[in-house]
Amino acid sequence: MVEENDTKRSDWRAIGAALLQIGAIFVPIAFCMLVLAGLSAHVPPQGLDAVQTGSIDHR
């Protein structure tokens, strides 16, 4: 009986450890992507595309 409880507890510990390792990999990546998305949203446009504006003027 005691051995069964220990194996279940160790299984949950192994699952928790695996989830922590996965989180340690993906959380910094997601954070960096959010930072880059925020920076790119605040950068003003470099200029107008002549082809796009020309095609609008012809209509």
C-alpha positions in Angstrom: 0.0 0.0 0.0 2.7 2.5 0.9 4.6 1.7 -2.3 1.6 2.5 -4.4 1.3 6.0 -2.9 5.0 6.7 -3.4 4.8 5.8 -7.1 1.7 8.0 -7.7 3.4 10.9 -5.9 6.6 10.4 -7.9 4.6 10.3 -11.1 3.1 13.7 -10.3 6.5 15.0 -9.4 7.8 13.9 -12.8 4.9 15.5 -14.6 5.4 18.7 -12.7 9.1 18.7 -13.4 8.5 18.2 -17.1 5.9 21.0 -17.2 8.4 23.3 -15.4 11.1 22.5 -18.0 8.7 23.2 -20.9 7.6 26.4 -19.2 11.3 27.4 -18.8 11.8 27.1 -22.5 8.6 28.7 -23.9 7.9 31.5 -21.4 11.0 33.5 -22.3 10.3 33.0 -26.0 6.8 34.2 -25.6 7.9 37.2 -23.6 10.5 38.1 -26.3 7.8 37.8 -29.0 5.5 40.2 -27.0 8.3 42.7 -26.6 9.1 42.6 -30.3 5.5 42.9 -31.3 5.2 45.9 -29.0 8.2 47.6 -30.5 7.1 47.0 -34.0 3.7 48.4 -33.3 5.2 51.7 -32.1 7.6 52.2 -35.1 6.2 54.8 -37.5 5.8 53.8 -41.1 8.9 54.5 -43.2 7.0 56.0 -46.2 4.3 55.5 -48.7 4.5 52.9 -51.4 4.3 54.6 -54.8 2.7 51.6 -56.4 -0.1 51.3 -53.9 -0.8 55.1 -53.9 -0.6 55.2 -57.7 -3.2 52.4 -58.1 -5.5 54.2 -55.7 -5.2 57.4 -57.7 -6.1 55.6 -60.9 -9.4 54.5 -59.6 
